[in-house]
Amino acid sequence: MHQGSQSAYEVAKKSAVKTSKLDDEIKKASYWVGQIFMMIATVVGVFLAAQVGLRQAIIFDDIASKESNYYLRQSLAQEVSDNVDLLRIYNDEYLGRNVPKQTLIANHPKISYYVWETMKFSPFTLETPSHFLSETRAFYDLAEDLIAKREAGILGASFVKKQMIEKLDHIEQVVLPLIYANTEKLAGELAEYNVTVESVEREVADAEMP
């Protein structure tokens, strides 16, 4: 009877030991499973954060590029427009009239090239549509050539006046509207990011307010 009880006790003891070992193994397995899931969650979190960060960086670069291009093209259009007005007056009062050479030279127009020259050093110039650049360059080249040949007495007043009017009309009626339409498109794209840009007309109006 005593031996039977002892045998049952030993069996129970061994069973308890086995159960304890099994519990330990389960705990260890649970620990490593938890660690694995934590590692996976960390990797996924880092990946998602990187994706969000990259997307935000791309959006920021896109906004900065569009905004810089907007103001660059607006400035170019405004400078060209000012030069058109200047040359139109000069053409009517001096270039297209039979005035003395000294008068022509004394009233040589002061064409503004500030924006045009500055664009040589701007990285955004290469993003400007090429026909805007070629049209502007052709305009300035022709204007300078006509003025120089008129002052030198190589070309007559009526011929020069006609050539200048044709070029000024082309710039004013064709080229400038295209540039302004392009800047308005950029303004619309920026508005989608809730970014507001100032137009030249609005800036001028604000400057004239008391």
C-alpha positions in Angstrom: 0.0 0.0 0.0 2.8 2.3 0.9 4.7 1.3 -2.3 1.6 2.0 -4.4 1.2 5.5 -2.9 4.9 6.2 -3.5 4.6 5.0 -7.1 1.6 7.2 -7.7 3.5 10.1 -6.1 6.5 9.6 -8.4 4.2 9.5 -11.5 2.5 12.7 -10.4 5.8 14.3 -9.8 7.2 13.3 -13.2 4.0 14.5 -14.8 4.3 17.9 -13.0 7.9 18.2 -14.2 6.9 17.5 -17.8 4.1 20.0 -17.5 6.4 22.6 -16.1 8.9 22.1 -18.9 6.1 22.2 -21.5 4.9 25.5 -20.0 8.5 26.9 -20.2 8.8 25.9 -23.8 5.4 27.5 -24.6 6.5 30.7 -22.8 9.8 30.7 -24.7 8.0 30.1 -28.0 5.5 32.8 -27.2 8.3 35.2 -26.4 10.1 34.6 -29.7 6.9 34.8 -31.7 6.2 38.1 -30.0 9.7 39.3 -30.8 9.3 38.3 -34.4 6.0 40.1 -34.7 7.6 43.2 -33.1 10.4 43.1 -35.6 8.0 42.7 -38.5 5.9 45.6 -37.2 9.0 47.7 -36.8 10.2 47.0 -40.3 6.7 47.6 -41.8 6.4 50.8 -39.8 9.8 52.1 -41.0 8.9 51.2 -44.6 5.6 53.0 -44.4 7.2 56.0 -42.8 9.9 56.1 -45.5 7.2 55.9 -48.2 5.2 58.7 -46.6 8.4 60.8 -46.2 9.4 60.1 -49.8 6.0 61.1 -51.0 6.0 64.3 -49.0 9.5 65.1 -50.3 8.4 64.6 -53.9 5.3 66.8 -53.3 7.4 69.5 -51.7 9.9 69.5 -54.6 7.0 69.6 -57.1 5.5 72.6 -55.3 8.9 74.5 -55.1 9.6 73.8 -58.8 6.1 75.0 -60.0 6.2 78.1 -57.8 9.7 79.1 -59.0 8.7 78.5 -62.6 5.6 80.5 -62.1 7.3 83.6 -60.9 10.2 83.2 -63.4 7.8 83.1 -66.4 5.6 85.9 -64.9 8.6 88.1 -64.6 9.8 87.3 -68.1 6.4 88.1 -69.5 6.2 91.3 -67.6 9.6 92.4 -68.8 8.9 91.6 -72.4 5.6 93.4 -72.2 7.3 96.5 -70.8 9.9 96.4 -73.6 7.1 96.0 -76.2 5.5 99.2 -74.8 8.8 101.0 -74.8 9.7 100.1 -78.4 6.2 100.8 -79.7 6.6 104.4 -78.4 10.1 104.7 -79.7 9.1 103.3 -83.0 6.3 105.9 -83.4 8.3 108.9 -82.2 11.8 108.2 -83.5 12.7 104.9 -85.2 9.9 105.0 -87.9 10.3 108.7 -88.6 12.8 110.6 -90.8 14.7 112.2 -87.9 18.4 113.1 -87.8 20.9 110.3 -86.9 21.9 112.3 -83.8 18.3 112.4 -82.6 18.0 108.6 -83.0 21.2 107.9 -81.1 20.3 110.5 -78.3 17.0 108.8 -77.8 18.2 105.2 -78.0 15.7 103.1 -76.1 16.8 101.6 -72.8 15.5 98.0 -73.2 15.4 96.1 -70.0 17.2 92.8 -70.0 17.4 92.1 -66.2 15.1 89.1 -66.1 16.4 87.8 -69.4 20.0 88.0 -68.2 19.2 86.6 -64.8 17.6 83.5 -66.4 21.0 82.4 -67.6 21.9 81.5 -64.1 18.5 80.1 -63.0 18.2 76.3 -62.9 14.5 76.7 -63.8 15.2 78.3 -67.1 15.8 74.8 -68.6 12.2 73.9 -67.5 10.8 76.9 -69.4 9.1 75.9 -72.7 11.7 76.3 -75.4 9.5 78.3 -77.7 9.1 81.0 -75.0 12.9 81.4 -74.9 13.3 81.3 -78.7 10.6 83.8 -79.3 12.0 86.2 -76.7 15.5 85.9 -78.1 14.3 86.4 -81.7 12.4 89.5 -80.5 15.4 91.1 -78.9 17.7 90.2 -81.7 15.5 91.7 -84.3 14.8 94.9 -82.3 18.5 95.5 -81.7 19.3 94.8 -85.4 16.7 97.2 -86.7 17.7 99.9 -84.3 21.4 99.5 -85.1 20.9 99.5 -88.8 18.5 102.5 -88.6 21.0 104.5 -86.6 23.7 103.6 -89.0 21.6 104.7 -92.0 21.5 101.3 -93.6 17.7 100.8 -93.4 15.0 103.4 -94.1 12.5 104.6 -91.6 9.4 103.2 -93.3 10.8 99.7 -93.7 12.1 99.6 -90.1 8.8 100.9 -88.7 6.9 98.2 -90.6 9.2 95.4 -89.4 9.1 96.6 -85.8 5.3 96.8 -85.7 5.0 93.3 -87.1 7.3 91.9 -84.5 5.7 93.9 -81.6 2.3 92.8 -82.7 3.4 89.1 -82.8 4.9 89.3 -79.3 1.9 91.1 -77.9 -0.8 89.1 -79.5 0.7 85.6 -79.8 3.7 85.1 -77.5 2.7 86.9 -74.3 -0.8 85.3 -74.2 0.8 81.9 -74.4 3.2 82.7 -71.5 0.4 84.0 -69.4 -1.8 81.0 -70.1 1.1 78.8 -69.1 1.6 80.6 -65.8 -2.2 80.4 -65.1 -1.9 76.6 -65.6 0.9 76.5 -63.1 -1.2 78.6 -60.7 -4.0 76.2 -61.0 -1.8 73.2 -60.3 -0.4 75.0 -57.2 -3.9 75.8 -56.0 -4.5 72.0 -55.8 -1.8 72.0 -53.1 -3.5 75.1 -51.4 -0.6 77.3 -52.5 -1.6 80.8 -53.6 0.6 82.8 -56.0 0.5 86.5 -56.8 -0.2 87.6 -60.3 1.7 90.6 -61.8 -1.6 92.5 -62.1 -2.5 92.0 -58.5 1.0 93.0 -57.3 0.8 96.2 -59.3 -2.7 97.0 -58.0 -1.5 96.4 -54.4 1.5 98.6 -54.9 -0.7 101.4 -56.1 -2.9 101.3 -53.0 -2.3 104.1 -50.5 
